[in-house]
Amino acid sequence: MEIEVKDNPAQNRFEATIEGHTAIIDYKLRPGEITVLHTEVPKELEGRGIAGAMTKFALEQIREKGLQLIPLCPYMRSYLKKHPEYQDLVKDRAGENV
C-alpha cells in the first residue's frame, strides 16, 4: 500500500488520508526547531505501518529543513530508539537520551 504523507503547516501537522480516515503527527514549530507532540492513527487504519511511514517522512522533512527535533510524542521517541540514524536530529537537552 502506498502511503502519501504531506506536511500541512496551516494545521501544524503531518497527515495521511487513507480510505477517508486521516492519520496525523502534530507538531509545534519554532525558529530552528520542531517539537513533535502527538501521533494518531484512526482505529480503522491501525496495524498497516502508517505511523512508521509517517514518522519516517516527518524525520526526512525535519532533516531536509535543518531543524532540531524535540520528540515529546511517545511514538516518535520509540521510533527514534529503533532508528538511530535519526539521533543527530534530536536537540541536545542537557545530555538527555531519547
C-alpha positions in Angstrom: 0.0 0.0 0.0 1.3 3.4 -1.0 1.0 5.9 1.9 1.1 9.6 0.8 2.1 11.8 3.6 2.1 15.6 3.4 3.0 18.5 5.6 0.1 20.7 6.5 1.7 23.7 8.1 -1.6 25.6 8.4 -2.7 22.8 10.9 0.8 22.2 12.3 0.8 18.6 11.4 1.9 15.9 9.0 -1.0 13.9 7.7 -2.0 11.0 5.5 -5.6 10.3 4.4 -6.4 6.7 3.6 -9.9 5.3 2.9 -11.4 8.5 4.2 -9.6 8.5 7.5 -6.8 10.9 8.4 -3.7 9.9 10.5 -1.7 12.8 11.9 1.5 13.8 13.6 1.0 17.1 15.5 3.9 19.5 15.9 4.9 22.9 17.1 7.4 24.9 15.0 9.8 27.5 16.3 12.8 29.1 14.6 15.3 26.3 14.1 13.4 23.6 15.9 10.3 21.4 15.8 8.5 19.8 18.7 6.6 16.6 17.8 3.7 16.4 20.2 1.4 13.6 19.2 0.9 10.8 16.6 -2.6 9.4 16.0 -3.8 6.7 13.6 -7.5 6.1 13.4 -8.5 2.6 14.7 -9.7 1.7 11.2 -6.1 2.1 9.9 -4.1 0.5 12.7 -1.7 -2.3 12.0 -0.7 -1.2 8.5 2.6 0.6 9.2 1.1 4.0 8.7 2.5 5.6 11.8 6.0 4.3 10.9 5.7 5.6 7.3 4.5 9.0 8.5 7.3 9.2 11.1 10.0 8.4 8.5 8.5 11.1 6.2 8.4 13.6 9.1 12.0 12.9 10.1 13.2 13.3 6.5 11.4 16.6 6.2 13.0 17.7 9.5 16.4 16.8 8.3 15.8 18.5 4.9 14.8 21.7 6.6 17.8 21.6 9.0 15.6 21.7 12.1 16.4 20.3 15.5 13.9 17.9 16.9 12.3 17.8 20.4 10.3 14.5 20.4 7.6 14.7 23.1 5.4 12.1 21.4 5.9 8.6 22.9 5.6 7.0 19.4 8.3 9.3 18.0 10.5 8.6 20.9 10.1 4.8 20.4 10.7 5.1 16.7 13.9 7.0 17.4 15.2 4.3 19.7 14.8 1.8 16.9 16.3 4.1 14.2 19.5 5.6 15.5 20.2 7.1 12.1 17.9 9.9 13.1 19.5 10.6 16.5 21.5 13.5 15.0 18.2 15.4 14.6 17.4 15.3 18.3 18.1 18.6 20.2 20.6 18.1 23.0 18.7 18.7 26.2 21.4 18.6 28.9 22.6 15.1 27.9 19.1 13.6 27.8 18.9 10.5 25.7 15.9 9.7 23.6 
